[in-house]
Amino acid sequence: MQPLLEMRGIEKSFPGVRALDGVTLTLFPGEVHALVGENGAGKSTLMKILAGAERADAGEIAIDGTVVAIDGPRTAERLGVGMIYQEFNLIPELDAIQNITLGEEPQRGPFLDMRAARRLGEEILEQLGITLPLDLPVRRLSVAQQQTIEIAKALLRKARILVMDEPTATLTEREIDRLFALIVQLKAAGVGVIYISHRLEELPRIADRITVLRDGKVIETRPLAEMPRDEMVRLMVGRKLETHFPDLPAVASDAPVVLEVRDLQREPRVHGVSLRVRAGEIVGIAGLVGAGRTEILRAIAGADPPDRATISIDGKTVRITSPRSAIEAGIAFITEDRKSQGLILGMTVRENVTLAHLASFTEAGVFIDVGKELAAARKFIEELHIRTPGPEQIVRNLSGGNQQKVVLAKWLAGTARVFLFDEPTRGIDVGSKAEIYALMVDLLRAGAGIVMVSSELPEVLGMSHRVLVVREGRIAAELSRAEATPDRVIAVATGVAA
Amino acid sequence: MTRPAATRAGLAVIGLGALVVIVNVLTGGSFATATNITNVLRQITYNTILAVGQTFVIITAGIDLSVGSLVALTGVVMAIFANAVPFGGTWLILTTLIVGVAVGAAAGFINALPVVKLNLPPFITTLAMLQIARGLAYKIAHGRPIPVNSDAFNGMGIGYVASRLLAPVGMPGIPVAVIWMIVIVIAFAIVLGRTKFGRYVYALGGNEEAARLAGIDVARTKTLVYVISGSCAAVAGLLLMARFGSGSPQTGEGFELNSIAAAVVGGTSLMGGRGLIVGTFIGALLIGLLNNVMDLLNIESYTQEIVLGVVILLAVVLEQLRKRFLVR
């Protein structure tokens, strides 16, 4: 049979990362092809290339046997590629019909032809066997209903290759059944579906074949019937390229607990999390995207204050109601997105470094002592090897790794006892990574406690004394360094093992 | 951030210098006289003071449309107060100022409340205040200006300082109102440029979420900014009341737009995060000089409005081009 889609030898590099390394993927009409892999394995990048959101460095894409050049989202759409992202692309205030026909509105002269639009929308929905309230703004519909609107929208655009990214992540059991019934219908109509999911247990119900990606390479493509679940996990994890992590100093057996969190609750993603961190210890938090890892850190740091929790620092109970209160309690929070949360990009290195502890750089608590600020900025530039022309450089102009060091400097300027790291090395070069790891070790030696969230499994395993695996807002397992093997962590995170 | 802004301020000064020479030739020497410059300074006093407050607000990526109406409201309230109390002299000026600032600050607080609590756009809340304060001013004053009985304010409105010192150069002295303006400009330049609060204003205009996560009390900082703007409006209201000897509900129509124009021409970014009080002063001065020069050249007022509009547009276009150039 003529494949519907062939992606051959796709390569893509980002600064410091080989995201895709000769990836080949084939999709037949009427096939549901599962695409699995760890966070960062290259699934999203591959799909972005198919959708025209990214350009491949090398390789070719053929649709119906004809090589095509996908140079943008419009082209991909014209070629029949439809994307259903986890975050829907719907206009919340418009109704179902308006969303389905968005950009393809039937017109009569200069005016919208509402009746024709309605006919068009109803026709598609009828084909799919879906009934929806058509007159409500879509924001008032359920997630599952919004998802079907996305599908209808793609089909109106004559999509024959449908990419679904974690489509069941937020659906109930019944809604999943209905979605699968819909997918079976699409198959019958000859649509090919690329199905991305972390929920390995549901794949046998829906997928025909499976491709496992790891480190930007295709590890295996096989009919799903011939791939038991434990083998999926093994292939996903594999043997990683070893990154060099520094030796973590052992935690003294009598080391005091610096951070204790009991029964942390924060709707909608954190349900009763408890954890303890001792002085000189790194506790790693692993889990899938959306499991609630970042949310745990944000709650402890007061970014989204907990609904309920008992938190103590150095044995003293503290109330966390805002970032300010967390900082005063001795908590430093190094956010995952430094550009939108960690830095004031238009400010200088000096101004960013002193921002969280400005009071200690003032005279009489009011007037800023620029000389003192400059001295601190220079000290951190030297100690952390921040590559910048000087303390008066605007941080927007620094590289990612150096920006991250400025964020770190901002928290080192205070006297925090607990450091919460969220994806501490995301998107930065190998050299800066090593420097940041070394710095974390320095913090341990100085008696701080660290909680680290990371999507890079080797990082969690290489840089933690203990690993907590989070699933659906709860701690599903606590693993010692010896117990925390990649297979075990993935198995717990995906719900294959407890 | 301060360095490019300072460079910009420097360039503006050089531009001004060149302009003075050219204009003076064109106006046959009537421009660069002490008397004329004194006049210009006096004319820009009110706008400068409003624009100082406005600059704080705009740096936080906000806007305060209510200042013109607050000039009227505070002026009316102060006039009534001044007529009602039995004492005079400096004591009267001081208490009147306190009453006016209290009203202006309260209005600013009310402006800020829905902005910080409900995350409403300041454009809307201050637009509402523009209406409310204007209506209140008319209502309180029964639609007419309220003459101030005391002569305690005369010095402030029409008086001069350093008259004897400046007599040899043919100047009547420096208007008292101009002294007020200079003090306010310097004081708030220090607050914005040298204090913790000022730094927080820039920080939350540059990236509110990062500022919040750095422990900055965003609600408090934002509230204070609108309180400052309302207080500046009260000071402008006092000076205008002193100048005309009455508190009038009609004063200040459109002043909010002039103050925004001064801030923007002075290099304050409406996107927030950037701006300087000195820049705003230069912006107000530039607009004032432009008006003055066009007056001296007998350019009709309609044309003046067009020119002013073009200048404002030019200022923001240049700013945008500069930014784009910087990013590349």
Contacts between the chains, C-beta under 8 A, distances in Angstrom:
chain1	res1	chain2	res2	distance
A	301	B	213	7.5
A	303	B	212	7.7
A	303	B	213	5.7
A	322	B	215	7.9
A	323	B	212	5.8
A	323	B	213	5.0
A	323	B	214	7.2
A	323	B	215	5.1
A	324	B	215	4.3
A	324	B	216	7.6
A	324	B	217	6.3
A	326	B	215	7.9
A	327	B	214	7.9
A	327	B	215	4.2
A	328	B	215	7.7
A	333	B	213	6.5
A	335	B	213	6.4
A	340	B	207	7.2
A	340	B	209	6.3
A	340	B	210	7.2
A	341	B	207	8.0
A	341	B	209	5.4
A	341	B	210	5.4
A	341	B	213	5.7
A	342	B	210	6.0
A	342	B	213	7.5
A	343	B	207	7.0
A	343	B	210	5.9
A	344	B	202	7.6
A	344	B	203	5.3
A	344	B	206	4.0
A	344	B	207	4.7
A	344	B	210	5.6
A	344	B	211	6.9
A	344	B	273	7.3
A	345	B	206	7.0
A	345	B	207	6.7
A	346	B	1	5.7
A	346	B	206	4.7
A	346	B	207	8.0
A	346	B	273	5.0
A	346	B	274	6.7
A	347	B	1	5.9
A	347	B	202	6.9
A	347	B	203	6.9
A	347	B	206	5.9
A	347	B	273	8.0
A	348	B	1	6.7
A	351	B	1	7.5
A	351	B	199	6.9
A	351	B	202	7.8
A	351	B	203	7.7
A	355	B	199	7.4
A	355	B	203	6.0
A	355	B	211	7.5
A	355	B	214	4.7
A	355	B	216	7.5
A	356	B	214	4.1
A	356	B	215	5.4
A	358	B	196	5.0
A	358	B	199	6.1
A	358	B	200	7.6
A	359	B	196	6.6
A	362	B	195	7.8
A	362	B	196	5.5
A	365	B	196	7.2
A	366	B	195	5.3
A	366	B	196	6.3
A	366	B	197	7.8
A	367	B	194	5.3
A	367	B	195	5.8
A	367	B	196	7.9
A	368	B	194	5.8
A	368	B	195	6.4
A	368	B	196	6.2
A	368	B	198	7.9
A	368	B	199	6.2
A	392	B	3	6.5
A	394	B	1	6.9
A	410	B	214	7.0
